[in-house]
Amino acid sequence: DETQFRALIAHGMQFPVLYEHDEPSLVDYAESAFQLGLTSYDYAYLDCARRRSLPLATLDRALVAAARSAGITVLT
């Protein structure tokens, strides 16, 4: 649930991880995935397709819906 998710994110923010200036952090990925109802790895696929302007091939309904709402072409 959201309470557990927020506790996990707060715990994860305690670890110093360096990212490139334009790269999302693991916390960013987790937040975005949670908001869209996706797993973090499905969100990573979505973000990769978005950043590279590539279509996304998937049969996962939640990922299809999220990709289409983000304007990403979906191959099913």
Phi, psi and omega in degrees: 000176186295325179298314178295320179299314180297321178295318178296317179296316178300319178295317181294331181288349179285343183267123181284112177236130181265136179234158171297157186299333182255006180266136176289148177280170176298325177294318177300315179299314182297317179299311182296316179299315181299316181296327181268355181074028181251161169286161180296324180287327174294321177295324178298319176298315180299313181295321178297314178298318180296312183294327182262003181055047180246154173288160181244126178261118180198156172247000181288120185299317180295320180291321176301312182297316180295318180295315180297322179290338177270000179081019180267133176293134182245130175257118180242000000 
